Amino acid sequence: MTLPQVAQDSPEVRMREMLGGYRITQMLYVAAKLGLPDLLAEGPKTAEELAIATKANGSSLYRLLRALASTGVFAERPDGTFESTALADRLRSDTPDSQRAFALSYGAPWWWNAFGELLHSVRTGETAFTRVHGTTLFEYLGGHPDAARVFNENMTAATHGLAEAMATAYDFSQVEVLVDVGGGHGALAAALLRQNPRMRAVIFDQPAVLEGTASVVREFLARCDLSPGDFFEAVPNGADLYLLKDIIHDWDDVRAALILQNVRRAMRPDARLLVIESMIPPGNEPFRGKLVDITMLVLTGGRERTEPEYTRLLHGAGLRLNRAIPLKSGASVLEALPV
């Protein structure tokens, strides 16, 4: 029987590839979870050798490796061994641009299962994560240290390269005290401190999050204060620059407005606020933030926003949008000043 030929760039093929994306996510998750890229960094290995090292089933692991090799992640050699590739190296744990944390998040049951309830979110406007787990994402992370560790590693990885891009786009040379609100493990603050020797930084976040911060900013502990607290209650005052990176998009308008109001109360009249988010542009062009917006719908109940939407949020908190600076990553630096 002769199978019908279908053009490789046809809508049929493209749709099939899109629908099959779930397989790729899970295969990459398993590869990262088993540490296969790290093992192959030592040199080519057979599926059986990898199976022994990872306590996996040899036949099943071979099938996984073969499938990933067909996508450019790993490569099978004529002698039957598998070797790493440039793509696979992005899943190693020891590279500065590693995306392993993303793989360990996106494919993990606590994240993955929530996306199975996207239909519920679209129909009701409710957060799918809460429906699946019976609690909010951040409450869940507070009770599951392993998931919280991966989530915080994900947030740190998402900061890679951002400081360099921001330094090119924005002048930090006159900043003496920076407060990074919801600063997590301090990856962005550390990068900005490295570039600006006269700057001091206050990293403000939940106490449990800050437990992992000192090791990330250890080079700058003399110029860095770790300040525990809740940005729904208050934030540290007295700084000349405040930073909110990927914070506002986690929350609905009511909660986002409360965060901005608390920042505004802490700001001196001459202070500035930088909001770093993926601001949604008009039109139908591909934009990563439009997909991140679905993640917010499913996981947090937050949203990505357009420039008019940010302008309204800021105005309601006593701030005005002074300028929006696009970065190559797709994020934008929104500079806001007190009204």
C-alpha angles and dihedrals in degrees: 000000000000114000117222114257117238123195110251092229095045122125088246093058094041092051092048091051091049092050091050094054091103089071093055092051093053094044091053090047092054092046091052094042092053091045094235096153090053092050093049091049084076090060140282117325137179122248089249092054090050091046091055092048093049099034090239133141107271098217094046092046091052090054090051092049092047092051092048090047088058088060095048095261103121124347129234113227126213090255091060097254124122126229135192125259135199089267093050090050089064087068095053118113096222103057122097092228095044118152093191091113090059091052092048090050103042095048099039115110094239090058101028097051092056091062089059086070097053089116089060091053093048093048098044108019088235124132112265093207091061091049091053100040103026092234140063122275095252093046088050092051089050089060099039111058095183092055090044091052092053092044092052091047087052091053091048091050090050088060094058110123094001096105091054091050092047093048089056094046101039134040112235095164095107096045112114101171124025124187112202103201110208087004095165114194091351101247093140094042091050092051092049091047090052091054096043112046095185095053126103121200136207113201108203121192145118114308093243091053094049090057087081097041104081093065091054096048097033091121089061104034090121089061098035134078122198107213119188119208149105120274090208087067107035143318130220115279134213101057125127093216131036124194130203111180118181090338106107093052090061092069143057119249095270095052093039090053091051091054091049092047091053091050090049091052090054095048125098115227090259096044125111133214125211116200112192112198142134099264110205114238122211121258136042101286116129111266126171092221091065089062093042086055088064089052088055091049091053103036111028112010089241129117146211111248142209124239093261090051092051090046090056093046092050094045090053089056094051095262134114128212105243098180143336118224116196118216127207090246090066094254122115131217108224112198113204128186131194113268 
